[in-house]
């Protein structure tokens, strides 16, 4: 195998980061940061909680982007020095450390490059992910749980915060549905490309005759609302049911009826929360989830009107976005981007970076 030209790779990375820095307009971001810091430092900031939330959220986002760019520049600047020391001392281990750092930087800069494509109104927000078992019986319930684990592992890899709000367990195995909040910079913009139907083909572990089964899981991704979105919900339009939280196999988690299910009667949207300690907390969390889903519904309706006006009748995502084949061969393929891999286990363990990056680029091209 030919030896890597590390200096050439460093130069290419530097050029890529310079291009990203130009797109992000770093001087403008630094100007925004100074302005936001001044606003955040005013004594009466929290007299208007809605505005305060917007200011602090924007400050955190801008600060995070600047720190990421400057941090990457510093790391790239250190590489030639590390390489020179390794070469002068003919230190094989030190050179391997340089190559490892180079690979890490390549991945980080690629992630940042994809982030520059996230310019939607809600892309910077946290995400609410709901996963439901669809066609396929007990296999579908098991598949829904596998999909849930896949995204939780992805979030773990990327240091996203996760708060599981509700899980409805199936009787035999797996789950009927689960909803969790993903917190982190551009969580919604990044994960929104995962919305759609995910199809699994495998030898069913629940079939005594070892036959091949196909099952489906639906993934819904919506942005978390903030106080400025003004989604008004009339109390007359909702039905609130309380019940006892339960775990796998119907096992009771709480001894009181603290879990809350809210049905929005006009739209039929149903949300649940059972992870908080009290009924009041569960109701507040469930209402926040309902607001997010109603916001997304409103946005979909607005997009549908625009599509109708311009004669665009194609769906944004279609139905089935990805297939996971475990038998008779191993492959995961995205049907929108044609991105695929034979390493199915890595994908199910949360290695979704290639699929998500391809999905974000595909979405930008569609726009």
N, C-alpha and C positions, 0 to 999 in steps of 0.2 A: 504494500500500500504506500502511495506517495506521501511524503511528509507534508503536513499542512503549512501553507504560507501564512503564518500568523500575522505578519505585518500587513499583508494585503487585506486580510479579514478585518483587522483593526481599522484600516483606512476606509473600508466599505461601511463598517458600522458607524464610524464618525460621520461619514457623508449622509447616511440614513438618518442619524439623530439630528444633524443640522437641518435636514429637510423637514423633519417633524417639528423642530423648534420654530422653523419659519411658518409652518401651517398653524401652529398653536399661537404664534405671535407673542413670544415670551416678554418683550418690553411692555406690550399692552396688558398682559397678565399681571406683571409686576406693578403696573399703574393701578389696575383693578384691586390688587392686594392692598396697596397703601390706602386706597379709598375705603375699602371694606374694613380694614383695621381701624381707621379713624371713626367709622360709623359704629363699629362694635365697642369702641372705647367710650362712647358717650354715656353719661350717667343715667339718662332717661331712656336708654334703649328698650328696656323691658316694660316700659309703660304701654307699648304697643306690641304685645306678644307675637302677633301675626307677622309684623315687619321684622321683629327681632329674630324669629325663626328663619326668615328668608335670608337675612344678613349673615347669621352664623353659619347657615348651611352653605351659602355661596363662598364665605370666607374659607371654610374647611375644604371645599372642592378646589378652589383656586390655589390655595396653599399646598394642597396635596399634589396637584399637577406640577407646580413650579419645583417643589422638592424632588419630585420624581425625575424631572428633566435634569436638574442640577446634579442630583446624585448619580445618574447615569453618565453624565459628562465627566464627573470626577473619576468614576470607575474606569471609563475608557482611557482617561489621561494617565491612570496608574499602570495600565497594561504594558506599554513599551518599556517602562522602567523595570517591571517584574520580569519581562522577557529578556532584557539585557542582562540582568543579574543572573538569571537561569543559564543563559548562554555563556557568560563569562566564567561561571563556576562549573559549567558542564554538568548541571544538576538536573537529572532526568525527572525527579519528583517535582521539582520547582516548575519545570516546563509543563508537566501534566496539570499542575495547579493553574497555570496560565491558561491552558486549553479549557479547563473546567470553568474558569471565570469567563472566558470568551463565549462559551456555549450558554452560560447563564445570562450574559449580557445580550446575546443574540435573541434569546427568548423574551427577555424583558422589553427590549426595544421593539420587537415584533408586537407584543401586547400593547405597547404605547401607540404604535402606528395604527393598530386597529381602533384604539380608543379615539383617535382623531376623526374617525368616521362616524362617531356617535354624537350627532348634533340635534337629535330630536328633543322636543319640548320636555319630555319626562325622562330622557335617557340617563340623567345623572342620579336619579332617585333609587331608593331601595325597591326591591321587587317582592311581590307576593306570588308564590308558585303553588298551584293546585294540581295534583296528579290524581286521576281517576282510572279505575279499571274499566275497560270497555268490553267489546266482544271477546269471548274465550273462556267464560266460566272461571273455575278455580285457577286455571293457568293465567288468566288475565289479572286476577287478584294478586297472584304471586309476582307476575311481571310488573304490576304497578308498584309493588314494594321494592323490586329490583331497581326500577327507574328512580324511585325516591332515594334509595341508597346511592345511586350513581350521582345524583345532583348534590347530595350531602357531602359526598367525597370530593366532588369538584369544588364546592365551597370551601372545604377544609384545605384543599391544595392552594387556594387563592386567598386564604385568610379572610374570607367573608364571614360575618356573623350570621348565625342561623337561629331562629326562634320558631319551633314547631308549635303551631296554634291549635291544630286539631287533627286527629287521626281516627278514621272509622275502620275497624278491623273486620276482615271477612271471617266467615264461620270456620272454614276448613284450613285456609292458609292465606297469607298475604293481607292486602288491605283493599277496602272499597275506595277510599280516598284519603288524601292528606293535604293539609295546607300549611306552608311555612313561609316565614318572612326572611328574606336574604338582605343583609345590611352591608353596604360597602360602596365605594366610589363606582358609579356607573353600573350598578348591579342590574337595574332594569334594562338599560340599553344593551348590555352584554347578553343577558339571559333571555330577552324577548324573542330572539331568533329560534329558541327552542320550542316555541309554542306550536302545537299541532299533535297529530297522532303518531305514536311510535309503535312499530310492528315487530313482534318477536316470532321467529321460527326456530323450533327446537324439538328434541325428543322430550315429551312431557314426563316429568318425574311423578306425575299423578295418574299416569296411564299404565295399568298392569301389563298391557300388551306392547309397551314401548313404541307407541306410534308417534309420528311427527305431528305437532300441533302448531297452529298459528294463533297468536293472541295479541290484543291491542291495549295500549294505555294512552289516555289523553293528557296532554300537558297544557295548562293555562298559565300565562304569565301576565300580570298586571302591575302597573306602578303603584307604589304606596302614596296615598294622597297626603297633602299637608293642609294646614289650616286655611291657606289662601285659595283652595280649589272651590270652595262654596258649593258643595254637594248637599243640598238641603233634603232631609228625609223627614217626611211627615209621619208622626207617630201613628196616625190612622192607617198608614200604608204598610205597617209592619206587624207581623205576628211573632211574639217571643215565646219560645218553649224552653223550659228548664228540665234537666234530666241529670242522672248520675253518670259521671265520667266512667269509661270502661277501657280496659286494656285488651290484649290478645285473648281470644277464647271467651270473651264476655266477662273477664275478671274485673271486679269493681276496683277503681282507683281511689275514688273518694267515697266517704260514707254519707255525704250530703248531696242534695241536688244542686250542684254548683255549675255544671256545664250549661251552656246557653246555645240555643239554635234560633236564628232570626230569619224569617221569611219575608222578603220584600214582595208584597202581594201584586203590585202592578206589573212587575217584570218576572216574577217567579224565581228570582235569585235567592238561594238559600246559603247561609254561612253559619259556621259553628265554631265555638272555641271552648276548650276544656282544660287548657294547661295552667290557667291562673288559679290562685288560691281561693278566690271568692267569686260568687255569682256576679257581683257588681263589676269586678275586674274583667271577668269573661265577657260580660255584656259590652263593656267599653271597647274591648279588643275586637269583638265580633262586629260592632258598629263601624269601627275603622276599616275592617276588611270589606264590609258591605259598601262603604263609601268608595273604596278603591275599585271595586267591581262595577259600581254604577258610573264612576268616572270613565273607566275603560269602555263601557257600553256606549256612553255618550260620544266618546272619541270615535268608536267604530261607526256609529250612525253618521257622524260628520264626515268621516272618510268615505262612507258609502255614497253620500250625497255628491261629494266631489267626483268620485269615480263615475257616477251616473251622468254627471254633467259633461265629463270628458269622454264618455262612451267606453269606459274601462269596465268590462264585466268579469274580468278574471279575479279570482280570489287572491288575497295577499299571500296566503300560505298554502292554500289547498288543504287537503285532508291529511293524507299520509306523508309525513316529511322524511321519515327515516326508517330503514329496515335493519334489524339486528338478526343475522342468520347464524345459528350455532350448529345446524345440521341441515344438509349433508356436508357443508363446508363452513368455514369461519369467515364472516365478513360483516362489517357495518358500513352501510352506504346511505348518504343523504341524497334524496331524490331531487332536491332543488339545485344543489351545487355540484353533484356527482363526486363530491369528496368521499373517499372510502379508505378503509384500513382492514387488514386481516387480523389485527391484534384486538380481538373482541373483549378479552379479559381486561385489558388496559382501559378500554372505553367504559366498561361496566364498573371499573374502579375509579371513574371520574376523569379520565384523560380525554376531555372534550375540546381542548384548545383549538385543534385543527378544524373541527366541525363548526365551532362558534365563530372563529375568524373567517372561514369561508362563507358562513351564513351572513355575517355582517357586511362583507364585501358584496355578496349577491344582492342583499337588500338595497345597498347604496346604488348598485347598477340598475336595479329595477326602478328606483326613483328617478 
